[in-house]
Amino acid sequence: MDVYDAVKTAAADAGLSLSQVSRSLGRPSNYIAGGVSRGSVPQADNAAAMLEACGWRLVAVPAADVPPSALVIDAPAADGDAERRALERKRDRLRRELAATEEQLG
């Protein structure tokens, strides 16, 4: 799971939309959605703020002590998986933009 997946899960658990979480941080309502679509990775302080807005905490615990209820953020893979996921998100965003443009053109 990446940071944004954890935030989405925490927001859903709290009954919040990503727009609500963004606004609670004093950011535009599309702040989190924009980060997701760009494939960016938030810094730890921003990740902590997003999770805290959902009633969760960003903590570090020994791997053997991770509770079953934890949202575990995976380290980036050395084999390029993180880059691949970012490219897949970009591709998906571009597909949505293309579909919207085609719909506007009729």
PyMOL commands that set and color helices and strands:
alter all, ss='L'
color gray80, all
select helices_A, chain A and resi 3-14+18-24+31-38+44-53+63-65+81-105
alter helices_A, ss='H'
color red, helices_A
deselect
rebuild
show_as cartoon
